[in-house]
Amino acid sequence: MNEVETRVTDLDSRQARLEGVIEQVNERLNSIDRRLDGQQQWLRWIVGIQITSFVTLGSLTMTVVLKLFS
């Protein structure tokens, strides 16, 4: 083997390793993405419940104030 063939072989092995690393990173990012999607759904529920609670408490407060001062 001459020097050029050796370098090409080295580049091929490096490329194969990089492709493997890229596949692993892709799998990990997909896993993180799926977990974040699940957390976003929970966050929407929590925000919805908080908004509903604030509206309910505000309505109750307004009702009590109006009953006291009318």
Buried (B, 14 or more C-beta within 10 A) or exposed (E): EEEEEEEEEEEEEEEEEEEEEEEEEEEEEEEEEEEEEEEEEEEEEEEEEEEEEEEEEEEEEEEEEEEEEE
